Amino acid sequence: MASQEQKSKTRHCPFCVQKDLAIDYKNTDMLRRYLSSFAKIVPRKRSGLCSSHQRHIGNEIKKSRIMALLPFVQE
């Protein structure tokens, strides 16, 4: 009985669930959701993304940093 009440809550990747969401380096509001308070990229376990989308988010954050849309570090 206790095992049924303690089911693990599985998160689903929002980009896999909604196929129309696009990951783009110019969309800084969306990318900021995946940065910590120190402007570090949040790990996959905390963000709830699948591995392929986590890699894509990381690459887009890095592009956005190079284009000076996102900071490398928070002050």
mmCIF file of the N, C-alpha and C atoms, coordinates in Angstrom:
data_MODEL
# 
_entry.id   MODEL 
# 
loop_
_atom_site.group_PDB 
_atom_site.id 
_atom_site.type_symbol 
_atom_site.label_atom_id 
_atom_site.label_alt_id 
_atom_site.label_comp_id 
_atom_site.label_asym_id 
_atom_site.label_entity_id 
_atom_site.label_seq_id 
_atom_site.pdbx_PDB_ins_code 
_atom_site.Cartn_x 
_atom_site.Cartn_y 
_atom_site.Cartn_z 
_atom_site.occupancy 
_atom_site.B_iso_or_equiv 
_atom_site.pdbx_formal_charge 
_atom_site.auth_seq_id 
_atom_site.auth_comp_id 
_atom_site.auth_asym_id 
_atom_site.auth_atom_id 
_atom_site.pdbx_PDB_model_num 
ATOM 1   N N  . MET A 1 1  ? 0.819  -1.192 0.000   1.00 0.00 ? 1  MET A N  1 
ATOM 2   C CA . MET A 1 1  ? 0.000  0.000  0.000   1.00 0.00 ? 1  MET A CA 1 
ATOM 3   C C  . MET A 1 1  ? 0.867  1.262  0.000   1.00 0.00 ? 1  MET A C  1 
ATOM 4   N N  . ALA A 1 2  ? 1.918  1.261  0.793   1.00 0.00 ? 2  ALA A N  1 
ATOM 5   C CA . ALA A 1 2  ? 2.776  2.442  0.867   1.00 0.00 ? 2  ALA A CA 1 
ATOM 6   C C  . ALA A 1 2  ? 3.519  2.663  -0.450  1.00 0.00 ? 2  ALA A C  1 
ATOM 7   N N  . SER A 1 3  ? 3.851  1.568  -1.135  1.00 0.00 ? 3  SER A N  1 
ATOM 8   C CA . SER A 1 3  ? 4.581  1.719  -2.386  1.00 0.00 ? 3  SER A CA 1 
ATOM 9   C C  . SER A 1 3  ? 3.731  2.386  -3.473  1.00 0.00 ? 3  SER A C  1 
ATOM 10  N N  . GLN A 1 4  ? 2.414  2.181  -3.412  1.00 0.00 ? 4  GLN A N  1 
ATOM 11  C CA . GLN A 1 4  ? 1.546  2.809  -4.393  1.00 0.00 ? 4  GLN A CA 1 
ATOM 12  C C  . GLN A 1 4  ? 1.437  4.310  -4.165  1.00 0.00 ? 4  GLN A C  1 
ATOM 13  N N  . GLU A 1 5  ? 1.519  4.738  -2.899  1.00 0.00 ? 5  GLU A N  1 
ATOM 14  C CA . GLU A 1 5  ? 1.405  6.155  -2.582  1.00 0.00 ? 5  GLU A CA 1 
ATOM 15  C C  . GLU A 1 5  ? 2.686  6.911  -2.917  1.00 0.00 ? 5  GLU A C  1 
ATOM 16  N N  . GLN A 1 6  ? 3.814  6.224  -2.920  1.00 0.00 ? 6  GLN A N  1 
ATOM 17  C CA . GLN A 1 6  ? 5.095  6.867  -3.140  1.00 0.00 ? 6  GLN A CA 1 
ATOM 18  C C  . GLN A 1 6  ? 5.601  6.621  -4.558  1.00 0.00 ? 6  GLN A C  1 
ATOM 19  N N  . LYS A 1 7  ? 4.752  6.831  -5.509  1.00 0.00 ? 7  LYS A N  1 
ATOM 20  C CA . LYS A 1 7  ? 5.169  6.686  -6.899  1.00 0.00 ? 7  LYS A CA 1 
ATOM 21  C C  . LYS A 1 7  ? 6.129  7.805  -7.251  1.00 0.00 ? 7  LYS A C  1 
ATOM 22  N N  . SER A 1 8  ? 7.131  7.474  -8.026  1.00 0.00 ? 8  SER A N  1 
ATOM 23  C CA . SER A 1 8  ? 8.085  8.499  -8.431  1.00 0.00 ? 8  SER A CA 1 
ATOM 24  C C  . SER A 1 8  ? 7.427  9.415  -9.464  1.00 0.00 ? 8  SER A C  1 
ATOM 25  N N  . LYS A 1 9  ? 7.646  10.687 -9.280  1.00 0.00 ? 9  LYS A N  1 
ATOM 26  C CA . LYS A 1 9  ? 7.091  11.661 -10.212 1.00 0.00 ? 9  LYS A CA 1 
ATOM 27  C C  . LYS A 1 9  ? 8.055  11.812 -11.373 1.00 0.00 ? 9  LYS A C  1 
ATOM 28  N N  . THR A 1 10 ? 7.672  11.310 -12.512 1.00 0.00 ? 10 THR A N  1 
ATOM 29  C CA . THR A 1 10 ? 8.544  11.409 -13.674 1.00 0.00 ? 10 THR A CA 1 
ATOM 30  C C  . THR A 1 10 ? 8.249  12.715 -14.391 1.00 0.00 ? 10 THR A C  1 
ATOM 31  N N  . ARG A 1 11 ? 9.308  13.434 -14.674 1.00 0.00 ? 11 ARG A N  1 
ATOM 32  C CA . ARG A 1 11 ? 9.172  14.673 -15.428 1.00 0.00 ? 11 ARG A CA 1 
ATOM 33  C C  . ARG A 1 11 ? 9.357  14.358 -16.901 1.00 0.00 ? 11 ARG A C  1 
ATOM 34  N N  . HIS A 1 12 ? 8.687  15.109 -17.695 1.00 0.00 ? 12 HIS A N  1 
ATOM 35  C CA . HIS A 1 12 ? 8.823  14.940 -19.134 1.00 0.00 ? 12 HIS A CA 1 
ATOM 36  C C  . HIS A 1 12 ? 9.423  16.209 -19.708 1.00 0.00 ? 12 HIS A C  1 
ATOM 37  N N  . CYS A 1 13 ? 10.277 16.031 -20.655 1.00 0.00 ? 13 CYS A N  1 
ATOM 38  C CA . CYS A 1 13 ? 10.950 17.148 -21.299 1.00 0.00 ? 13 CYS A CA 1 
ATOM 39  C C  . CYS A 1 13 ? 9.904  18.041 -21.981 1.00 0.00 ? 13 CYS A C  1 
ATOM 40  N N  . PRO A 1 14 ? 9.881  19.348 -21.660 1.00 0.00 ? 14 PRO A N  1 
ATOM 41  C CA . PRO A 1 14 ? 8.866  20.216 -22.283 1.00 0.00 ? 14 PRO A CA 1 
ATOM 42  C C  . PRO A 1 14 ? 9.031  20.353 -23.789 1.00 0.00 ? 14 PRO A C  1 
ATOM 43  N N  . PHE A 1 15 ? 10.238 20.172 -24.289 1.00 0.00 ? 15 PHE A N  1 
ATOM 44  C CA . PHE A 1 15 ? 10.461 20.273 -25.730 1.00 0.00 ? 15 PHE A CA 1 
ATOM 45  C C  . PHE A 1 15 ? 10.019 19.002 -26.442 1.00 0.00 ? 15 PHE A C  1 
ATOM 46  N N  . CYS A 1 16 ? 10.040 17.864 -25.750 1.00 0.00 ? 16 CYS A N  1 
ATOM 47  C CA . CYS A 1 16 ? 9.530  16.624 -26.342 1.00 0.00 ? 16 CYS A CA 1 
ATOM 48  C C  . CYS A 1 16 ? 8.008  16.597 -26.301 1.00 0.00 ? 16 CYS A C  1 
ATOM 49  N N  . VAL A 1 17 ? 7.424  17.169 -25.245 1.00 0.00 ? 17 VAL A N  1 
ATOM 50  C CA . VAL A 1 17 ? 5.970  17.174 -25.106 1.00 0.00 ? 17 VAL A CA 1 
ATOM 51  C C  . VAL A 1 17 ? 5.342  18.139 -26.105 1.00 0.00 ? 17 VAL A C  1 
ATOM 52  N N  . GLN A 1 18 ? 5.871  19.371 -26.182 1.00 0.00 ? 18 GLN A N  1 
ATOM 53  C CA . GLN A 1 18 ? 5.356  20.366 -27.123 1.00 0.00 ? 18 GLN A CA 1 
ATOM 54  C C  . GLN A 1 18 ? 6.345  20.500 -28.270 1.00 0.00 ? 18 GLN A C  1 
ATOM 55  N N  . LYS A 1 19 ? 6.030  19.898 -29.368 1.00 0.00 ? 19 LYS A N  1 
ATOM 56  C CA . LYS A 1 19 ? 6.945  19.861 -30.510 1.00 0.00 ? 19 LYS A CA 1 
ATOM 57  C C  . LYS A 1 19 ? 7.150  21.228 -31.149 1.00 0.00 ? 19 LYS A C  1 
ATOM 58  N N  . ASP A 1 20 ? 6.220  22.172 -30.933 1.00 0.00 ? 20 ASP A N  1 
ATOM 59  C CA . ASP A 1 20 ? 6.327  23.477 -31.587 1.00 0.00 ? 20 ASP A CA 1 
ATOM 60  C C  . ASP A 1 20 ? 7.286  24.430 -30.870 1.00 0.00 ? 20 ASP A C  1 
ATOM 61  N N  . LEU A 1 21 ? 7.759  24.101 -29.665 1.00 0.00 ? 21 LEU A N  1 
ATOM 62  C CA . LEU A 1 21 ? 8.727  24.942 -28.967 1.00 0.00 ? 21 LEU A CA 1 
ATOM 63  C C  . LEU A 1 21 ? 10.075 24.855 -29.670 1.00 0.00 ? 21 LEU A C  1 
ATOM 64  N N  . ALA A 1 22 ? 10.659 26.007 -29.920 1.00 0.00 ? 22 ALA A N  1 
ATOM 65  C CA . ALA A 1 22 ? 11.956 26.041 -30.594 1.00 0.00 ? 22 ALA A CA 1 
ATOM 66  C C  . ALA A 1 22 ? 13.013 26.571 -29.637 1.00 0.00 ? 22 ALA A C  1 
ATOM 67  N N  . ILE A 1 23 ? 14.201 25.992 -29.705 1.00 0.00 ? 23 ILE A N  1 
ATOM 68  C CA . ILE A 1 23 ? 15.327 26.447 -28.902 1.00 0.00 ? 23 ILE A CA 1 
ATOM 69  C C  . ILE A 1 23 ? 16.168 27.345 -29.797 1.00 0.00 ? 23 ILE A C  1 
ATOM 70  N N  . ASP A 1 24 ? 16.284 28.624 -29.401 1.00 0.00 ? 24 ASP A N  1 
ATOM 71  C CA . ASP A 1 24 ? 17.002 29.586 -30.216 1.00 0.00 ? 24 ASP A CA 1 
ATOM 72  C C  . ASP A 1 24 ? 17.847 30.471 -29.317 1.00 0.00 ? 24 ASP A C  1 
ATOM 73  N N  . TYR A 1 25 ? 19.050 30.808 -29.736 1.00 0.00 ? 25 TYR A N  1 
ATOM 74  C CA . TYR A 1 25 ? 19.953 31.603 -28.912 1.00 0.00 ? 25 TYR A CA 1 
ATOM 75  C C  . TYR A 1 25 ? 19.443 33.031 -28.711 1.00 0.00 ? 25 TYR A C  1 
ATOM 76  N N  . LYS A 1 26 ? 18.539 33.494 -29.567 1.00 0.00 ? 26 LYS A N  1 
ATOM 77  C CA . LYS A 1 26 ? 18.005 34.855 -29.448 1.00 0.00 ? 26 LYS A CA 1 
ATOM 78  C C  . LYS A 1 26 ? 16.884 34.961 -28.417 1.00 0.00 ? 26 LYS A C  1 
ATOM 79  N N  . ASN A 1 27 ? 16.320 33.836 -28.007 1.00 0.00 ? 27 ASN A N  1 
ATOM 80  C CA . ASN A 1 27 ? 15.239 33.826 -27.021 1.00 0.00 ? 27 ASN A CA 1 
ATOM 81  C C  . ASN A 1 27 ? 15.847 33.743 -25.614 1.00 0.00 ? 27 ASN A C  1 
ATOM 82  N N  . THR A 1 28 ? 16.338 34.877 -25.116 1.00 0.00 ? 28 THR A N  1 
ATOM 83  C CA . THR A 1 28 ? 17.072 34.879 -23.851 1.00 0.00 ? 28 THR A CA 1 
ATOM 84  C C  . THR A 1 28 ? 16.169 34.632 -22.647 1.00 0.00 ? 28 THR A C  1 
ATOM 85  N N  . ASP A 1 29 ? 14.899 35.013 -22.729 1.00 0.00 ? 29 ASP A N  1 
ATOM 86  C CA . ASP A 1 29 ? 13.991 34.774 -21.605 1.00 0.00 ? 29 ASP A CA 1 
ATOM 87  C C  . ASP A 1 29 ? 13.828 33.277 -21.353 1.00 0.00 ? 29 ASP A C  1 
ATOM 88  N N  . MET A 1 30 ? 13.718 32.501 -22.403 1.00 0.00 ? 30 MET A N  1 
ATOM 89  C CA . MET A 1 30 ? 13.584 31.062 -22.250 1.00 0.00 ? 30 MET A CA 1 
ATOM 90  C C  . MET A 1 30 ? 14.901 30.439 -21.774 1.00 0.00 ? 30 MET A C  1 
ATOM 91  N N  . LEU A 1 31 ? 16.026 30.924 -22.296 1.00 0.00 ? 31 LEU A N  1 
ATOM 92  C CA . LEU A 1 31 ? 17.322 30.363 -21.919 1.00 0.00 ? 31 LEU A CA 1 
ATOM 93  C C  . LEU A 1 31 ? 17.683 30.674 -20.466 1.00 0.00 ? 31 LEU A C  1 
ATOM 94  N N  . ARG A 1 32 ? 17.228 31.810 -19.946 1.00 0.00 ? 32 ARG A N  1 
ATOM 95  C CA . ARG A 1 32 ? 17.521 32.162 -18.550 1.00 0.00 ? 32 ARG A CA 1 
ATOM 96  C C  . ARG A 1 32 ? 16.908 31.178 -17.566 1.00 0.00 ? 32 ARG A C  1 
ATOM 97  N N  . ARG A 1 33 ? 15.861 30.487 -17.966 1.00 0.00 ? 33 ARG A N  1 
ATOM 98  C CA . ARG A 1 33 ? 15.245 29.471 -17.103 1.00 0.00 ? 33 ARG A CA 1 
ATOM 99  C C  . ARG A 1 33 ? 16.204 28.320 -16.829 1.00 0.00 ? 33 ARG A C  1 
ATOM 100 N N  . TYR A 1 34 ? 17.159 28.120 -17.714 1.00 0.00 ? 34 TYR A N  1 
ATOM 101 C CA . TYR A 1 34 ? 18.097 27.008 -17.591 1.00 0.00 ? 34 TYR A CA 1 
ATOM 102 C C  . TYR A 1 34 ? 19.467 27.462 -17.110 1.00 0.00 ? 34 TYR A C  1 
ATOM 103 N N  . LEU A 1 35 ? 19.520 28.651 -16.477 1.00 0.00 ? 35 LEU A N  1 
ATOM 104 C CA . LEU A 1 35 ? 20.742 29.162 -15.854 1.00 0.00 ? 35 LEU A CA 1 
ATOM 105 C C  . LEU A 1 35 ? 20.514 29.277 -14.358 1.00 0.00 ? 35 LEU A C  1 
ATOM 106 N N  . SER A 1 36 ? 21.559 28.991 -13.578 1.00 0.00 ? 36 SER A N  1 
ATOM 107 C CA . SER A 1 36 ? 21.459 29.151 -12.125 1.00 0.00 ? 36 SER A CA 1 
ATOM 108 C C  . SER A 1 36 ? 21.625 30.617 -11.762 1.00 0.00 ? 36 SER A C  1 
ATOM 109 N N  . SER A 1 37 ? 21.589 30.918 -10.478 1.00 0.00 ? 37 SER A N  1 
ATOM 110 C CA . SER A 1 37 ? 21.734 32.307 -10.033 1.00 0.00 ? 37 SER A CA 1 
ATOM 111 C C  . SER A 1 37 ? 23.140 32.836 -10.287 1.00 0.00 ? 37 SER A C  1 
ATOM 112 N N  . PHE A 1 38 ? 24.103 31.935 -10.487 1.00 0.00 ? 38 PHE A N  1 
ATOM 113 C CA . PHE A 1 38 ? 25.472 32.336 -10.799 1.00 0.00 ? 38 PHE A CA 1 
ATOM 114 C C  . PHE A 1 38 ? 25.765 32.257 -12.295 1.00 0.00 ? 38 PHE A C  1 
ATOM 115 N N  . ALA A 1 39 ? 24.715 32.153 -13.111 1.00 0.00 ? 39 ALA A N  1 
ATOM 116 C CA . ALA A 1 39 ? 24.783 32.088 -14.579 1.00 0.00 ? 39 ALA A CA 1 
ATOM 117 C C  . ALA A 1 39 ? 25.474 30.821 -15.066 1.00 0.00 ? 39 ALA A C  1 
ATOM 118 N N  . LYS A 1 40 ? 25.367 29.743 -14.301 1.00 0.00 ? 40 LYS A N  1 
ATOM 119 C CA . LYS A 1 40 ? 25.884 28.447 -14.745 1.00 0.00 ? 40 LYS A CA 1 
ATOM 120 C C  . LYS A 1 40 ? 24.727 27.658 -15.356 1.00 0.00 ? 40 LYS A C  1 
ATOM 121 N N  . ILE A 1 41 ? 25.032 26.810 -16.308 1.00 0.00 ? 41 ILE A N  1 
ATOM 122 C CA . ILE A 1 41 ? 24.009 25.990 -16.950 1.00 0.00 ? 41 ILE A CA 1 
ATOM 123 C C  . ILE A 1 41 ? 23.536 24.938 -15.946 1.00 0.00 ? 41 ILE A C  1 
ATOM 124 N N  . VAL A 1 42 ? 22.226 24.859 -15.773 1.00 0.00 ? 42 VAL A N  1 
ATOM 125 C CA . VAL A 1 42 ? 21.622 23.948 -14.805 1.00 0.00 ? 42 VAL A CA 1 
ATOM 126 C C  . VAL A 1 42 ? 21.763 22.515 -15.301 1.00 0.00 ? 42 VAL A C  1 
ATOM 127 N N  . PRO A 1 43 ? 22.079 21.558 -14.406 1.00 0.00 ? 43 PRO A N  1 
ATOM 128 C CA . PRO A 1 43 ? 22.203 20.161 -14.852 1.00 0.00 ? 43 PRO A CA 1 
ATOM 129 C C  . PRO A 1 43 ? 20.865 19.562 -15.280 1.00 0.00 ? 43 PRO A C  1 
ATOM 130 N N  . ARG A 1 44 ? 20.971 18.498 -16.015 1.00 0.00 ? 44 ARG A N  1 
ATOM 131 C CA . ARG A 1 44 ? 19.805 17.849 -16.601 1.00 0.00 ? 44 ARG A CA 1 
ATOM 132 C C  . ARG A 1 44 ? 18.825 17.348 -15.544 1.00 0.00 ? 44 ARG A C  1 
ATOM 133 N N  . LYS A 1 45 ? 19.349 16.881 -14.441 1.00 0.00 ? 45 LYS A N  1 
ATOM 134 C CA . LYS A 1 45 ? 18.502 16.347 -13.385 1.00 0.00 ? 45 LYS A CA 1 
ATOM 135 C C  . LYS A 1 45 ? 17.593 17.429 -12.802 1.00 0.00 ? 45 LYS A C  1 
ATOM 136 N N  . ARG A 1 46 ? 18.106 18.643 -12.730 1.00 0.00 ? 46 ARG A N  1 
ATOM 137 C CA . ARG A 1 46 ? 17.330 19.749 -12.172 1.00 0.00 ? 46 ARG A CA 1 
ATOM 138 C C  . ARG A 1 46 ? 16.438 20.417 -13.221 1.00 0.00 ? 46 ARG A C  1 
ATOM 139 N N  . SER A 1 47 ? 16.893 20.461 -14.453 1.00 0.00 ? 47 SER A N  1 
ATOM 140 C CA . SER A 1 47 ? 16.114 21.133 -15.496 1.00 0.00 ? 47 SER A CA 1 
ATOM 141 C C  . SER A 1 47 ? 14.958 20.270 -15.995 1.00 0.00 ? 47 SER A C  1 
ATOM 142 N N  . GLY A 1 48 ? 15.100 18.949 -15.929 1.00 0.00 ? 48 GLY A N  1 
ATOM 143 C CA . GLY A 1 48 ? 14.036 18.056 -16.379 1.00 0.00 ? 48 GLY A CA 1 
ATOM 144 C C  . GLY A 1 48 ? 14.013 17.834 -17.876 1.00 0.00 ? 48 GLY A C  1 
ATOM 145 N N  . LEU A 1 49 ? 15.113 18.147 -18.554 1.00 0.00 ? 49 LEU A N  1 
ATOM 146 C CA . LEU A 1 49 ? 15.180 17.965 -20.000 1.00 0.00 ? 49 LEU A CA 1 
ATOM 147 C C  . LEU A 1 49 ? 15.737 16.587 -20.335 1.00 0.00 ? 49 LEU A C  1 
ATOM 148 N N  . CYS A 1 50 ? 15.447 16.124 -21.542 1.00 0.00 ? 50 CYS A N  1 
ATOM 149 C CA . CYS A 1 50 ? 16.067 14.895 -22.019 1.00 0.00 ? 50 CYS A CA 1 
ATOM 150 C C  . CYS A 1 50 ? 17.497 15.232 -22.448 1.00 0.00 ? 50 CYS A C  1 
ATOM 151 N N  . SER A 1 51 ? 18.303 14.227 -22.675 1.00 0.00 ? 51 SER A N  1 
ATOM 152 C CA . SER A 1 51 ? 19.725 14.460 -22.940 1.00 0.00 ? 51 SER A CA 1 
ATOM 153 C C  . SER A 1 51 ? 19.963 15.239 -24.234 1.00 0.00 ? 51 SER A C  1 
ATOM 154 N N  . SER A 1 52 ? 19.197 14.945 -25.277 1.00 0.00 ? 52 SER A N  1 
ATOM 155 C CA . SER A 1 52 ? 19.429 15.652 -26.540 1.00 0.00 ? 52 SER A CA 1 
ATOM 156 C C  . SER A 1 52 ? 19.044 17.123 -26.430 1.00 0.00 ? 52 SER A C  1 
ATOM 157 N N  . HIS A 1 53 ? 17.936 17.427 -25.755 1.00 0.00 ? 53 HIS A N  1 
ATOM 158 C CA . HIS A 1 53 ? 17.537 18.813 -25.599 1.00 0.00 ? 53 HIS A CA 1 
ATOM 159 C C  . HIS A 1 53 ? 18.438 19.545 -24.605 1.00 0.00 ? 53 HIS A C  1 
ATOM 160 N N  . GLN A 1 54 ? 18.971 18.842 -23.611 1.00 0.00 ? 54 GLN A N  1 
ATOM 161 C CA . GLN A 1 54 ? 19.914 19.472 -22.683 1.00 0.00 ? 54 GLN A CA 1 
ATOM 162 C C  . GLN A 1 54 ? 21.182 19.905 -23.427 1.00 0.00 ? 54 GLN A C  1 
ATOM 163 N N  . ARG A 1 55 ? 21.673 19.059 -24.336 1.00 0.00 ? 55 ARG A N  1 
ATOM 164 C CA . ARG A 1 55 ? 22.837 19.433 -25.139 1.00 0.00 ? 55 ARG A CA 1 
ATOM 165 C C  . ARG A 1 55 ? 22.518 20.627 -26.033 1.00 0.00 ? 55 ARG A C  1 
ATOM 166 N N  . HIS A 1 56 ? 21.340 20.608 -26.629 1.00 0.00 ? 56 HIS A N  1 
ATOM 167 C CA . HIS A 1 56 ? 20.932 21.708 -27.505 1.00 0.00 ? 56 HIS A CA 1 
ATOM 168 C C  . HIS A 1 56 ? 20.822 23.018 -26.712 1.00 0.00 ? 56 HIS A C  1 
ATOM 169 N N  . ILE A 1 57 ? 20.229 22.972 -25.528 1.00 0.00 ? 57 ILE A N  1 
ATOM 170 C CA . ILE A 1 57 ? 20.115 24.160 -24.666 1.00 0.00 ? 57 ILE A CA 1 
ATOM 171 C C  . ILE A 1 57 ? 21.502 24.671 -24.308 1.00 0.00 ? 57 ILE A C  1 
ATOM 172 N N  . GLY A 1 58 ? 22.419 23.768 -23.950 1.00 0.00 ? 58 GLY A N  1 
ATOM 173 C CA . GLY A 1 58 ? 23.779 24.172 -23.603 1.00 0.00 ? 58 GLY A CA 1 
ATOM 174 C C  . GLY A 1 58 ? 24.479 24.874 -24.740 1.00 0.00 ? 58 GLY A C  1 
ATOM 175 N N  . ASN A 1 59 ? 24.342 24.338 -25.941 1.00 0.00 ? 59 ASN A N  1 
ATOM 176 C CA . ASN A 1 59 ? 24.966 24.963 -27.111 1.00 0.00 ? 59 ASN A CA 1 
ATOM 177 C C  . ASN A 1 59 ? 24.364 26.330 -27.409 1.00 0.00 ? 59 ASN A C  1 
ATOM 178 N N  . GLU A 1 60 ? 23.050 26.463 -27.277 1.00 0.00 ? 60 GLU A N  1 
ATOM 179 C CA . GLU A 1 60 ? 22.399 27.742 -27.549 1.00 0.00 ? 60 GLU A CA 1 
ATOM 180 C C  . GLU A 1 60 ? 22.753 28.783 -26.485 1.00 0.00 ? 60 GLU A C  1 
ATOM 181 N N  . ILE A 1 61 ? 22.913 28.363 -25.233 1.00 0.00 ? 61 ILE A N  1 
ATOM 182 C CA . ILE A 1 61 ? 23.338 29.287 -24.174 1.00 0.00 ? 61 ILE A CA 1 
ATOM 183 C C  . ILE A 1 61 ? 24.756 29.775 -24.467 1.00 0.00 ? 61 ILE A C  1 
ATOM 184 N N  . LYS A 1 62 ? 25.611 28.871 -24.905 1.00 0.00 ? 62 LYS A N  1 
ATOM 185 C CA . LYS A 1 62 ? 26.988 29.260 -25.231 1.00 0.00 ? 62 LYS A CA 1 
ATOM 186 C C  . LYS A 1 62 ? 27.028 30.228 -26.412 1.00 0.00 ? 62 LYS A C  1 
ATOM 187 N N  . LYS A 1 63 ? 26.193 29.995 -27.429 1.00 0.00 ? 63 LYS A N  1 
ATOM 188 C CA . LYS A 1 63 ? 26.103 30.925 -28.552 1.00 0.00 ? 63 LYS A CA 1 
ATOM 189 C C  . LYS A 1 63 ? 25.630 32.293 -28.086 1.00 0.00 ? 63 LYS A C  1 
ATOM 190 N N  . SER A 1 64 ? 24.624 32.288 -27.224 1.00 0.00 ? 64 SER A N  1 
ATOM 191 C CA . SER A 1 64 ? 24.059 33.535 -26.727 1.00 0.00 ? 64 SER A CA 1 
ATOM 192 C C  . SER A 1 64 ? 25.072 34.301 -25.881 1.00 0.00 ? 64 SER A C  1 
ATOM 193 N N  . ARG A 1 65 ? 25.913 33.597 -25.150 1.00 0.00 ? 65 ARG A N  1 
ATOM 194 C CA . ARG A 1 65 ? 26.962 34.253 -24.371 1.00 0.00 ? 65 ARG A CA 1 
ATOM 195 C C  . ARG A 1 65 ? 27.988 34.903 -25.285 1.00 0.00 ? 65 ARG A C  1 
ATOM 196 N N  . ILE A 1 66 ? 28.363 34.224 -26.343 1.00 0.00 ? 66 ILE A N  1 
ATOM 197 C CA . ILE A 1 66 ? 29.354 34.770 -27.283 1.00 0.00 ? 66 ILE A CA 1 
ATOM 198 C C  . ILE A 1 66 ? 28.797 36.005 -27.986 1.00 0.00 ? 66 ILE A C  1 
ATOM 199 N N  . MET A 1 67 ? 27.498 36.006 -28.274 1.00 0.00 ? 67 MET A N  1 
ATOM 200 C CA . MET A 1 67 ? 26.869 37.163 -28.913 1.00 0.00 ? 67 MET A CA 1 
ATOM 201 C C  . MET A 1 67 ? 26.548 38.263 -27.910 1.00 0.00 ? 67 MET A C  1 
ATOM 202 N N  . ALA A 1 68 ? 26.913 38.071 -26.642 1.00 0.00 ? 68 ALA A N  1 
ATOM 203 C CA . ALA A 1 68 ? 26.712 39.043 -25.552 1.00 0.00 ? 68 ALA A CA 1 
ATOM 204 C C  . ALA A 1 68 ? 25.241 39.279 -25.233 1.00 0.00 ? 68 ALA A C  1 
ATOM 205 N N  . LEU A 1 69 ? 24.405 38.264 -25.431 1.00 0.00 ? 69 LEU A N  1 
ATOM 206 C CA . LEU A 1 69 ? 23.003 38.373 -25.040 1.00 0.00 ? 69 LEU A CA 1 
ATOM 207 C C  . LEU A 1 69 ? 22.790 37.868 -23.622 1.00 0.00 ? 69 LEU A C  1 
ATOM 208 N N  . LEU A 1 70 ? 23.619 36.920 -23.199 1.00 0.00 ? 70 LEU A N  1 
ATOM 209 C CA . LEU A 1 70 ? 23.593 36.404 -21.832 1.00 0.00 ? 70 LEU A CA 1 
ATOM 210 C C  . LEU A 1 70 ? 24.967 36.601 -21.203 1.00 0.00 ? 70 LEU A C  1 
ATOM 211 N N  . PRO A 1 71 ? 25.034 36.780 -19.891 1.00 0.00 ? 71 PRO A N  1 
ATOM 212 C CA . PRO A 1 71 ? 26.328 36.971 -19.242 1.00 0.00 ? 71 PRO A CA 1 
ATOM 213 C C  . PRO A 1 71 ? 27.058 35.647 -19.034 1.00 0.00 ? 71 PRO A C  1 
ATOM 214 N N  . PHE A 1 72 ? 28.381 35.728 -18.970 1.00 0.00 ? 72 PHE A N  1 
ATOM 215 C CA . PHE A 1 72 ? 29.177 34.544 -18.622 1.00 0.00 ? 72 PHE A CA 1 
ATOM 216 C C  . PHE A 1 72 ? 29.112 34.300 -17.124 1.00 0.00 ? 72 PHE A C  1 
ATOM 217 N N  . VAL A 1 73 ? 29.124 35.370 -16.312 1.00 0.00 ? 73 VAL A N  1 
ATOM 218 C CA . VAL A 1 73 ? 29.021 35.265 -14.849 1.00 0.00 ? 73 VAL A CA 1 
ATOM 219 C C  . VAL A 1 73 ? 28.092 36.376 -14.346 1.00 0.00 ? 73 VAL A C  1 
ATOM 220 N N  . GLN A 1 74 ? 27.457 36.119 -13.219 1.00 0.00 ? 74 GLN A N  1 
ATOM 221 C CA . GLN A 1 74 ? 26.634 37.147 -12.572 1.00 0.00 ? 74 GLN A CA 1 
ATOM 222 C C  . GLN A 1 74 ? 27.491 37.918 -11.594 1.00 0.00 ? 74 GLN A C  1 
ATOM 223 N N  . GLU A 1 75 ? 27.223 39.176 -11.458 1.00 0.00 ? 75 GLU A N  1 
ATOM 224 C CA . GLU A 1 75 ? 27.982 39.991 -10.496 1.00 0.00 ? 75 GLU A CA 1 
ATOM 225 C C  . GLU A 1 75 ? 27.189 40.226 -9.250  1.00 0.00 ? 75 GLU A C  1 
# 
